[in-house]
Amino acid sequence: MTTNRFTARLSDSDDYQRELLIRKIEHAVEQLKLSELEALSYDMFTKGYMKEG
């Protein structure tokens, strides 16, 4: 499969946006209290984003 320069830039842009979002989410999670983390964890688990463990 070949990629042209536009597709490569789009992919790079998507990767960059993904990294930015991850950093923002990490920062927000670091600020949560234990009870908030537990609620978030439960919500993510019930939606299938996390597995037991």
PDBQT receptor file of N, H, CA, C and O in Angstrom, charges set to zero:
ATOM      1  N   MET A   1       0.848  -1.180   0.000  1.00  0.00    +0.000 N 
ATOM      2  CA  MET A   1       0.000   0.000   0.000  1.00  0.00    +0.000 C 
ATOM      3  C   MET A   1       0.890   1.238   0.000  1.00  0.00    +0.000 C 
ATOM      4  O   MET A   1       1.818   1.346   0.802  1.00  0.00    +0.000 OA
ATOM      5  N   THR A   2       0.610   2.144  -0.879  1.00  0.00    +0.000 N 
ATOM      6  H   THR A   2      -0.143   2.056  -1.531  1.00  0.00    +0.000 HD
ATOM      7  CA  THR A   2       1.403   3.376  -0.950  1.00  0.00    +0.000 C 
ATOM      8  C   THR A   2       0.664   4.503  -0.257  1.00  0.00    +0.000 C 
ATOM      9  O   THR A   2      -0.566   4.532  -0.215  1.00  0.00    +0.000 OA
ATOM     10  N   THR A   3       1.427   5.418   0.279  1.00  0.00    +0.000 N 
ATOM     11  H   THR A   3       2.426   5.395   0.245  1.00  0.00    +0.000 HD
ATOM     12  CA  THR A   3       0.832   6.614   0.882  1.00  0.00    +0.000 C 
ATOM     13  C   THR A   3       1.449   7.829   0.221  1.00  0.00    +0.000 C 
ATOM     14  O   THR A   3       2.655   7.875  -0.020  1.00  0.00    +0.000 OA
ATOM     15  N   ASN A   4       0.627   8.794  -0.063  1.00  0.00    +0.000 N 
ATOM     16  H   ASN A   4      -0.353   8.756   0.133  1.00  0.00    +0.000 HD
ATOM     17  CA  ASN A   4       1.173  10.031  -0.606  1.00  0.00    +0.000 C 
ATOM     18  C   ASN A   4       1.507  10.981   0.535  1.00  0.00    +0.000 C 
ATOM     19  O   ASN A   4       1.249  10.675   1.699  1.00  0.00    +0.000 OA
ATOM     20  N   ARG A   5       2.070  12.113   0.209  1.00  0.00    +0.000 N 
ATOM     21  H   ARG A   5       2.280  12.362  -0.736  1.00  0.00    +0.000 HD
ATOM     22  CA  ARG A   5       2.485  13.061   1.259  1.00  0.00    +0.000 C 
ATOM     23  C   ARG A   5       1.306  13.576   2.066  1.00  0.00    +0.000 C 
ATOM     24  O   ARG A   5       1.430  13.780   3.274  1.00  0.00    +0.000 OA
ATOM     25  N   PHE A   6       0.163  13.791   1.422  1.00  0.00    +0.000 N 
ATOM     26  H   PHE A   6       0.062  13.625   0.441  1.00  0.00    +0.000 HD
ATOM     27  CA  PHE A   6      -1.007  14.276   2.141  1.00  0.00    +0.000 C 
ATOM     28  C   PHE A   6      -1.470  13.252   3.172  1.00  0.00    +0.000 C 
ATOM     29  O   PHE A   6      -1.739  13.597   4.323  1.00  0.00    +0.000 OA
ATOM     30  N   THR A   7      -1.561  11.997   2.755  1.00  0.00    +0.000 N 
ATOM     31  H   THR A   7      -1.342  11.717   1.821  1.00  0.00    +0.000 HD
ATOM     32  CA  THR A   7      -1.992  10.935   3.674  1.00  0.00    +0.000 C 
ATOM     33  C   THR A   7      -1.007  10.799   4.827  1.00  0.00    +0.000 C 
ATOM     34  O   THR A   7      -1.417  10.620   5.973  1.00  0.00    +0.000 OA
ATOM     35  N   ALA A   8       0.273  10.880   4.539  1.00  0.00    +0.000 N 
ATOM     36  H   ALA A   8       0.606  11.025   3.608  1.00  0.00    +0.000 HD
ATOM     37  CA  ALA A   8       1.288  10.774   5.593  1.00  0.00    +0.000 C 
ATOM     38  C   ALA A   8       1.140  11.927   6.579  1.00  0.00    +0.000 C 
ATOM     39  O   ALA A   8       1.241  11.723   7.789  1.00  0.00    +0.000 OA
ATOM     40  N   ARG A   9       0.900  13.144   6.069  1.00  0.00    +0.000 N 
ATOM     41  H   ARG A   9       0.818  13.309   5.086  1.00  0.00    +0.000 HD
ATOM     42  CA  ARG A   9       0.717  14.297   6.959  1.00  0.00    +0.000 C 
ATOM     43  C   ARG A   9      -0.541  14.157   7.794  1.00  0.00    +0.000 C 
ATOM     44  O   ARG A   9      -0.555  14.513   8.973  1.00  0.00    +0.000 OA
ATOM     45  N   LEU A  10      -1.596  13.638   7.185  1.00  0.00    +0.000 N 
ATOM     46  H   LEU A  10      -1.585  13.349   6.228  1.00  0.00    +0.000 HD
ATOM     47  CA  LEU A  10      -2.841  13.426   7.913  1.00  0.00    +0.000 C 
ATOM     48  C   LEU A  10      -2.617  12.447   9.052  1.00  0.00    +0.000 C 
ATOM     49  O   LEU A  10      -3.092  12.666  10.166  1.00  0.00    +0.000 OA
ATOM     50  N   SER A  11      -1.903  11.380   8.781  1.00  0.00    +0.000 N 
ATOM     51  H   SER A  11      -1.517  11.202   7.876  1.00  0.00    +0.000 HD
ATOM     52  CA  SER A  11      -1.602  10.389   9.802  1.00  0.00    +0.000 C 
ATOM     53  C   SER A  11      -0.770  11.008  10.924  1.00  0.00    +0.000 C 
ATOM     54  O   SER A  11      -1.044  10.782  12.103  1.00  0.00    +0.000 OA
ATOM     55  N   ASP A  12       0.255  11.795  10.551  1.00  0.00    +0.000 N 
ATOM     56  H   ASP A  12       0.477  11.978   9.593  1.00  0.00    +0.000 HD
ATOM     57  CA  ASP A  12       1.076  12.461  11.556  1.00  0.00    +0.000 C 
ATOM     58  C   ASP A  12       0.222  13.394  12.404  1.00  0.00    +0.000 C 
ATOM     59  O   ASP A  12       0.385  13.462  13.623  1.00  0.00    +0.000 OA
ATOM     60  N   SER A  13      -0.683  14.109  11.759  1.00  0.00    +0.000 N 
ATOM     61  H   SER A  13      -0.816  14.054  10.769  1.00  0.00    +0.000 HD
ATOM     62  CA  SER A  13      -1.554  15.023  12.471  1.00  0.00    +0.000 C 
ATOM     63  C   SER A  13      -2.461  14.261  13.439  1.00  0.00    +0.000 C 
ATOM     64  O   SER A  13      -2.669  14.699  14.571  1.00  0.00    +0.000 OA
ATOM     65  N   ASP A  14      -2.998  13.127  12.999  1.00  0.00    +0.000 N 
ATOM     66  H   ASP A  14      -2.830  12.772  12.079  1.00  0.00    +0.000 HD
ATOM     67  CA  ASP A  14      -3.837  12.304  13.866  1.00  0.00    +0.000 C 
ATOM     68  C   ASP A  14      -3.037  11.803  15.062  1.00  0.00    +0.000 C 
ATOM     69  O   ASP A  14      -3.524  11.819  16.192  1.00  0.00    +0.000 OA
ATOM     70  N   ASP A  15      -1.816  11.362  14.810  1.00  0.00    +0.000 N 
ATOM     71  H   ASP A  15      -1.421  11.349  13.891  1.00  0.00    +0.000 HD
ATOM     72  CA  ASP A  15      -0.959  10.880  15.896  1.00  0.00    +0.000 C 
ATOM     73  C   ASP A  15      -0.665  12.002  16.885  1.00  0.00    +0.000 C 
ATOM     74  O   ASP A  15      -0.676  11.785  18.096  1.00  0.00    +0.000 OA
ATOM     75  N   TYR A  16      -0.406  13.186  16.373  1.00  0.00    +0.000 N 
ATOM     76  H   TYR A  16      -0.397  13.362  15.389  1.00  0.00    +0.000 HD
ATOM     77  CA  TYR A  16      -0.116  14.342  17.224  1.00  0.00    +0.000 C 
ATOM     78  C   TYR A  16      -1.336  14.682  18.077  1.00  0.00    +0.000 C 
ATOM     79  O   TYR A  16      -1.212  14.895  19.283  1.00  0.00    +0.000 OA
ATOM     80  N   GLN A  17      -2.514  14.732  17.453  1.00  0.00    +0.000 N 
ATOM     81  H   GLN A  17      -2.614  14.559  16.473  1.00  0.00    +0.000 HD
ATOM     82  CA  GLN A  17      -3.743  15.026  18.194  1.00  0.00    +0.000 C 
ATOM     83  C   GLN A  17      -3.993  13.970  19.259  1.00  0.00    +0.000 C 
ATOM     84  O   GLN A  17      -4.416  14.292  20.370  1.00  0.00    +0.000 OA
ATOM     85  N   ARG A  18      -3.734  12.714  18.925  1.00  0.00    +0.000 N 
ATOM     86  H   ARG A  18      -3.391  12.453  18.023  1.00  0.00    +0.000 HD
ATOM     87  CA  ARG A  18      -3.912  11.621  19.885  1.00  0.00    +0.000 C 
ATOM     88  C   ARG A  18      -2.996  11.814  21.094  1.00  0.00    +0.000 C 
ATOM     89  O   ARG A  18      -3.426  11.674  22.239  1.00  0.00    +0.000 OA
ATOM     90  N   GLU A  19      -1.731  12.137  20.827  1.00  0.00    +0.000 N 
ATOM     91  H   GLU A  19      -1.381  12.251  19.897  1.00  0.00    +0.000 HD
ATOM     92  CA  GLU A  19      -0.780  12.360  21.920  1.00  0.00    +0.000 C 
ATOM     93  C   GLU A  19      -1.200  13.534  22.792  1.00  0.00    +0.000 C 
ATOM     94  O   GLU A  19      -1.091  13.459  24.016  1.00  0.00    +0.000 OA
ATOM     95  N   LEU A  20      -1.676  14.609  22.189  1.00  0.00    +0.000 N 
ATOM     96  H   LEU A  20      -1.764  14.670  21.195  1.00  0.00    +0.000 HD
ATOM     97  CA  LEU A  20      -2.147  15.758  22.965  1.00  0.00    +0.000 C 
ATOM     98  C   LEU A  20      -3.305  15.369  23.875  1.00  0.00    +0.000 C 
ATOM     99  O   LEU A  20      -3.330  15.732  25.051  1.00  0.00    +0.000 OA
ATOM    100  N   LEU A  21      -4.254  14.636  23.331  1.00  0.00    +0.000 N 
ATOM    101  H   LEU A  21      -4.235  14.341  22.376  1.00  0.00    +0.000 HD
ATOM    102  CA  LEU A  21      -5.400  14.207  24.131  1.00  0.00    +0.000 C 
ATOM    103  C   LEU A  21      -4.976  13.298  25.275  1.00  0.00    +0.000 C 
ATOM    104  O   LEU A  21      -5.486  13.422  26.389  1.00  0.00    +0.000 OA
ATOM    105  N   ILE A  22      -4.057  12.396  25.013  1.00  0.00    +0.000 N 
ATOM    106  H   ILE A  22      -3.643  12.295  24.109  1.00  0.00    +0.000 HD
ATOM    107  CA  ILE A  22      -3.565  11.505  26.064  1.00  0.00    +0.000 C 
ATOM    108  C   ILE A  22      -2.927  12.319  27.184  1.00  0.00    +0.000 C 
ATOM    109  O   ILE A  22      -3.180  12.060  28.361  1.00  0.00    +0.000 OA
ATOM    110  N   ARG A  23      -2.102  13.301  26.826  1.00  0.00    +0.000 N 
ATOM    111  H   ARG A  23      -1.896  13.511  25.870  1.00  0.00    +0.000 HD
ATOM    112  CA  ARG A  23      -1.457  14.136  27.853  1.00  0.00    +0.000 C 
ATOM    113  C   ARG A  23      -2.477  14.915  28.672  1.00  0.00    +0.000 C 
ATOM    114  O   ARG A  23      -2.340  15.033  29.890  1.00  0.00    +0.000 OA
ATOM    115  N   LYS A  24      -3.505  15.450  28.002  1.00  0.00    +0.000 N 
ATOM    116  H   LYS A  24      -3.616  15.354  27.013  1.00  0.00    +0.000 HD
ATOM    117  CA  LYS A  24      -4.541  16.197  28.717  1.00  0.00    +0.000 C 
ATOM    118  C   LYS A  24      -5.320  15.280  29.657  1.00  0.00    +0.000 C 
ATOM    119  O   LYS A  24      -5.621  15.653  30.791  1.00  0.00    +0.000 OA
ATOM    120  N   ILE A  25      -5.638  14.097  29.184  1.00  0.00    +0.000 N 
ATOM    121  H   ILE A  25      -5.394  13.794  28.263  1.00  0.00    +0.000 HD
ATOM    122  CA  ILE A  25      -6.376  13.137  30.013  1.00  0.00    +0.000 C 
ATOM    123  C   ILE A  25      -5.522  12.696  31.199  1.00  0.00    +0.000 C 
ATOM    124  O   ILE A  25      -6.017  12.621  32.324  1.00  0.00    +0.000 OA
ATOM    125  N   GLU A  26      -4.246  12.404  30.958  1.00  0.00    +0.000 N 
ATOM    126  H   GLU A  26      -3.844  12.464  30.044  1.00  0.00    +0.000 HD
ATOM    127  CA  GLU A  26      -3.354  12.017  32.054  1.00  0.00    +0.000 C 
ATOM    128  C   GLU A  26      -3.295  13.106  33.125  1.00  0.00    +0.000 C 
ATOM    129  O   GLU A  26      -3.354  12.816  34.320  1.00  0.00    +0.000 OA
ATOM    130  N   HIS A  27      -3.179  14.346  32.692  1.00  0.00    +0.000 N 
ATOM    131  H   HIS A  27      -3.131  14.582  31.721  1.00  0.00    +0.000 HD
ATOM    132  CA  HIS A  27      -3.104  15.460  33.645  1.00  0.00    +0.000 C 
ATOM    133  C   HIS A  27      -4.400  15.549  34.464  1.00  0.00    +0.000 C 
ATOM    134  O   HIS A  27      -4.362  15.730  35.681  1.00  0.00    +0.000 OA
ATOM    135  N   ALA A  28      -5.531  15.421  33.788  1.00  0.00    +0.000 N 
ATOM    136  H   ALA A  28      -5.561  15.274  32.800  1.00  0.00    +0.000 HD
ATOM    137  CA  ALA A  28      -6.816  15.499  34.479  1.00  0.00    +0.000 C 
ATOM    138  C   ALA A  28      -6.973  14.353  35.477  1.00  0.00    +0.000 C 
ATOM    139  O   ALA A  28      -7.460  14.560  36.588  1.00  0.00    +0.000 OA
ATOM    140  N   VAL A  29      -6.569  13.160  35.090  1.00  0.00    +0.000 N 
ATOM    141  H   VAL A  29      -6.174  12.991  34.187  1.00  0.00    +0.000 HD
ATOM    142  CA  VAL A  29      -6.695  11.986  35.962  1.00  0.00    +0.000 C 
ATOM    143  C   VAL A  29      -5.812  12.144  37.196  1.00  0.00    +0.000 C 
ATOM    144  O   VAL A  29      -6.201  11.743  38.292  1.00  0.00    +0.000 OA
ATOM    145  N   GLU A  30      -4.639  12.719  37.026  1.00  0.00    +0.000 N 
ATOM    146  H   GLU A  30      -4.322  13.045  36.136  1.00  0.00    +0.000 HD
ATOM    147  CA  GLU A  30      -3.734  12.935  38.157  1.00  0.00    +0.000 C 
ATOM    148  C   GLU A  30      -4.340  13.847  39.215  1.00  0.00    +0.000 C 
ATOM    149  O   GLU A  30      -3.947  13.781  40.380  1.00  0.00    +0.000 OA
ATOM    150  N   GLN A  31      -5.291  14.697  38.831  1.00  0.00    +0.000 N 
ATOM    151  H   GLN A  31      -5.610  14.750  37.885  1.00  0.00    +0.000 HD
ATOM    152  CA  GLN A  31      -5.906  15.641  39.760  1.00  0.00    +0.000 C 
ATOM    153  C   GLN A  31      -7.106  15.057  40.509  1.00  0.00    +0.000 C 
ATOM    154  O   GLN A  31      -7.594  15.669  41.459  1.00  0.00    +0.000 OA
ATOM    155  N   LEU A  32      -7.588  13.877  40.091  1.00  0.00    +0.000 N 
ATOM    156  H   LEU A  32      -7.192  13.381  39.319  1.00  0.00    +0.000 HD
ATOM    157  CA  LEU A  32      -8.799  13.301  40.685  1.00  0.00    +0.000 C 
ATOM    158  C   LEU A  32      -8.546  12.742  42.082  1.00  0.00    +0.000 C 
ATOM    159  O   LEU A  32      -7.449  12.282  42.399  1.00  0.00    +0.000 OA
ATOM    160  N   LYS A  33      -9.577  12.794  42.897  1.00  0.00    +0.000 N 
ATOM    161  H   LYS A  33     -10.468  13.168  42.640  1.00  0.00    +0.000 HD
ATOM    162  CA  LYS A  33      -9.546  12.161  44.222  1.00  0.00    +0.000 C 
ATOM    163  C   LYS A  33      -9.769  10.667  44.034  1.00  0.00    +0.000 C 
ATOM    164  O   LYS A  33     -10.220  10.228  42.976  1.00  0.00    +0.000 OA
ATOM    165  N   LEU A  34      -9.450   9.886  45.068  1.00  0.00    +0.000 N 
ATOM    166  H   LEU A  34      -9.083  10.243  45.927  1.00  0.00    +0.000 HD
ATOM    167  CA  LEU A  34      -9.594   8.432  44.989  1.00  0.00    +0.000 C 
ATOM    168  C   LEU A  34     -11.017   8.027  44.622  1.00  0.00    +0.000 C 
ATOM    169  O   LEU A  34     -11.207   7.154  43.775  1.00  0.00    +0.000 OA
ATOM    170  N   SER A  35     -12.007   8.637  45.238  1.00  0.00    +0.000 N 
ATOM    171  H   SER A  35     -11.852   9.346  45.926  1.00  0.00    +0.000 HD
ATOM    172  CA  SER A  35     -13.391   8.265  44.946  1.00  0.00    +0.000 C 
ATOM    173  C   SER A  35     -13.750   8.562  43.486  1.00  0.00    +0.000 C 
ATOM    174  O   SER A  35     -14.505   7.815  42.864  1.00  0.00    +0.000 OA
ATOM    175  N   GLU A  36     -13.208   9.650  42.947  1.00  0.00    +0.000 N 
ATOM    176  H   GLU A  36     -12.594  10.257  43.452  1.00  0.00    +0.000 HD
ATOM    177  CA  GLU A  36     -13.451   9.993  41.548  1.00  0.00    +0.000 C 
ATOM    178  C   GLU A  36     -12.754   9.000  40.609  1.00  0.00    +0.000 C 
ATOM    179  O   GLU A  36     -13.296   8.618  39.572  1.00  0.00    +0.000 OA
ATOM    180  N   LEU A  37     -11.546   8.594  40.996  1.00  0.00    +0.000 N 
ATOM    181  H   LEU A  37     -11.105   8.904  41.838  1.00  0.00    +0.000 HD
ATOM    182  CA  LEU A  37     -10.829   7.592  40.213  1.00  0.00    +0.000 C 
ATOM    183  C   LEU A  37     -11.566   6.255  40.216  1.00  0.00    +0.000 C 
ATOM    184  O   LEU A  37     -11.651   5.579  39.191  1.00  0.00    +0.000 OA
ATOM    185  N   GLU A  38     -12.088   5.890  41.363  1.00  0.00    +0.000 N 
ATOM    186  H   GLU A  38     -12.019   6.440  42.196  1.00  0.00    +0.000 HD
ATOM    187  CA  GLU A  38     -12.845   4.639  41.452  1.00  0.00    +0.000 C 
ATOM    188  C   GLU A  38     -14.086   4.693  40.564  1.00  0.00    +0.000 C 
ATOM    189  O   GLU A  38     -14.405   3.720  39.882  1.00  0.00    +0.000 OA
ATOM    190  N   ALA A  39     -14.781   5.824  40.572  1.00  0.00    +0.000 N 
ATOM    191  H   ALA A  39     -14.522   6.615  41.127  1.00  0.00    +0.000 HD
ATOM    192  CA  ALA A  39     -15.971   5.980  39.732  1.00  0.00    +0.000 C 
ATOM    193  C   ALA A  39     -15.590   5.924  38.249  1.00  0.00    +0.000 C 
ATOM    194  O   ALA A  39     -16.274   5.280  37.454  1.00  0.00    +0.000 OA
ATOM    195  N   LEU A  40     -14.516   6.589  37.888  1.00  0.00    +0.000 N 
ATOM    196  H   LEU A  40     -13.960   7.113  38.534  1.00  0.00    +0.000 HD
ATOM    197  CA  LEU A  40     -14.044   6.569  36.508  1.00  0.00    +0.000 C 
ATOM    198  C   LEU A  40     -13.643   5.159  36.101  1.00  0.00    +0.000 C 
ATOM    199  O   LEU A  40     -13.975   4.703  35.007  1.00  0.00    +0.000 OA
ATOM    200  N   SER A  41     -12.937   4.479  36.975  1.00  0.00    +0.000 N 
ATOM    201  H   SER A  41     -12.668   4.849  37.864  1.00  0.00    +0.000 HD
ATOM    202  CA  SER A  41     -12.508   3.113  36.712  1.00  0.00    +0.000 C 
ATOM    203  C   SER A  41     -13.704   2.194  36.494  1.00  0.00    +0.000 C 
ATOM    204  O   SER A  41     -13.712   1.391  35.561  1.00  0.00    +0.000 OA
ATOM    205  N   TYR A  42     -14.705   2.309  37.345  1.00  0.00    +0.000 N 
ATOM    206  H   TYR A  42     -14.699   2.961  38.103  1.00  0.00    +0.000 HD
ATOM    207  CA  TYR A  42     -15.904   1.488  37.222  1.00  0.00    +0.000 C 
ATOM    208  C   TYR A  42     -16.615   1.773  35.898  1.00  0.00    +0.000 C 
ATOM    209  O   TYR A  42     -17.043   0.850  35.204  1.00  0.00    +0.000 OA
ATOM    210  N   ASP A  43     -16.735   3.039  35.561  1.00  0.00    +0.000 N 
ATOM    211  H   ASP A  43     -16.387   3.788  36.124  1.00  0.00    +0.000 HD
ATOM    212  CA  ASP A  43     -17.397   3.428  34.319  1.00  0.00    +0.000 C 
ATOM    213  C   ASP A  43     -16.652   2.873  33.101  1.00  0.00    +0.000 C 
ATOM    214  O   ASP A  43     -17.266   2.341  32.176  1.00  0.00    +0.000 OA
ATOM    215  N   MET A  44     -15.344   3.001  33.113  1.00  0.00    +0.000 N 
ATOM    216  H   MET A  44     -14.845   3.433  33.865  1.00  0.00    +0.000 HD
ATOM    217  CA  MET A  44     -14.544   2.499  31.992  1.00  0.00    +0.000 C 
ATOM    218  C   MET A  44     -14.617   0.979  31.906  1.00  0.00    +0.000 C 
ATOM    219  O   MET A  44     -14.653   0.418  30.811  1.00  0.00    +0.000 OA
ATOM    220  N   PHE A  45     -14.639   0.315  33.053  1.00  0.00    +0.000 N 
ATOM    221  H   PHE A  45     -14.609   0.771  33.943  1.00  0.00    +0.000 HD
ATOM    222  CA  PHE A  45     -14.735  -1.143  33.076  1.00  0.00    +0.000 C 
ATOM    223  C   PHE A  45     -16.067  -1.611  32.513  1.00  0.00    +0.000 C 
ATOM    224  O   PHE A  45     -16.114  -2.534  31.699  1.00  0.00    +0.000 OA
ATOM    225  N   THR A  46     -17.158  -0.971  32.947  1.00  0.00    +0.000 N 
ATOM    226  H   THR A  46     -17.120  -0.221  33.608  1.00  0.00    +0.000 HD
ATOM    227  CA  THR A  46     -18.480  -1.395  32.491  1.00  0.00    +0.000 C 
ATOM    228  C   THR A  46     -18.690  -1.115  30.997  1.00  0.00    +0.000 C 
ATOM    229  O   THR A  46     -19.509  -1.765  30.348  1.00  0.00    +0.000 OA
ATOM    230  N   LYS A  47     -17.950  -0.152  30.463  1.00  0.00    +0.000 N 
ATOM    231  H   LYS A  47     -17.284   0.376  30.990  1.00  0.00    +0.000 HD
ATOM    232  CA  LYS A  47     -18.066   0.151  29.034  1.00  0.00    +0.000 C 
ATOM    233  C   LYS A  47     -17.083  -0.653  28.197  1.00  0.00    +0.000 C 
ATOM    234  O   LYS A  47     -17.076  -0.544  26.970  1.00  0.00    +0.000 OA
ATOM    235  N   GLY A  48     -16.243  -1.469  28.859  1.00  0.00    +0.000 N 
ATOM    236  H   GLY A  48     -16.249  -1.557  29.855  1.00  0.00    +0.000 HD
ATOM    237  CA  GLY A  48     -15.321  -2.317  28.139  1.00  0.00    +0.000 C 
ATOM    238  C   GLY A  48     -13.993  -1.699  27.774  1.00  0.00    +0.000 C 
ATOM    239  O   GLY A  48     -13.232  -2.281  27.000  1.00  0.00    +0.000 OA
ATOM    240  N   TYR A  49     -13.693  -0.512  28.323  1.00  0.00    +0.000 N 
ATOM    241  H   TYR A  49     -14.311  -0.040  28.951  1.00  0.00    +0.000 HD
ATOM    242  CA  TYR A  49     -12.427   0.138  28.038  1.00  0.00    +0.000 C 
ATOM    243  C   TYR A  49     -11.285  -0.413  28.893  1.00  0.00    +0.000 C 
ATOM    244  O   TYR A  49     -10.113  -0.266  28.547  1.00  0.00    +0.000 OA
ATOM    245  N   MET A  50     -11.641  -1.049  30.012  1.00  0.00    +0.000 N 
ATOM    246  H   MET A  50     -12.593  -1.168  30.292  1.00  0.00    +0.000 HD
ATOM    247  CA  MET A  50     -10.655  -1.628  30.917  1.00  0.00    +0.000 C 
ATOM    248  C   MET A  50     -11.065  -3.060  31.222  1.00  0.00    +0.000 C 
ATOM    249  O   MET A  50     -12.239  -3.426  31.158  1.00  0.00    +0.000 OA
ATOM    250  N   LYS A  51     -10.046  -3.863  31.558  1.00  0.00    +0.000 N 
ATOM    251  H   LYS A  51      -9.093  -3.565  31.610  1.00  0.00    +0.000 HD
ATOM    252  CA  LYS A  51     -10.302  -5.232  31.982  1.00  0.00    +0.000 C 
ATOM    253  C   LYS A  51      -9.959  -5.367  33.453  1.00  0.00    +0.000 C 
ATOM    254  O   LYS A  51      -9.244  -4.538  34.017  1.00  0.00    +0.000 OA
ATOM    255  N   GLU A  52     -10.476  -6.419  34.066  1.00  0.00    +0.000 N 
ATOM    256  H   GLU A  52     -11.056  -7.092  33.609  1.00  0.00    +0.000 HD
ATOM    257  CA  GLU A  52     -10.174  -6.650  35.486  1.00  0.00    +0.000 C 
ATOM    258  C   GLU A  52      -8.676  -6.832  35.663  1.00  0.00    +0.000 C 
ATOM    259  O   GLU A  52      -7.977  -7.365  34.801  1.00  0.00    +0.000 OA
ATOM    260  N   GLY A  53      -8.215  -6.369  36.810  1.00  0.00    +0.000 N 
ATOM    261  H   GLY A  53      -8.783  -5.936  37.511  1.00  0.00    +0.000 HD
ATOM    262  CA  GLY A  53      -6.823  -6.634  37.112  1.00  0.00    +0.000 C 
ATOM    263  C   GLY A  53      -6.098  -5.546  37.712  1.00  0.00    +0.000 C 
ATOM    264  O   GLY A  53      -4.910  -5.682  38.002  1.00  0.00    +0.000 OA
TER     265      GLY A  53
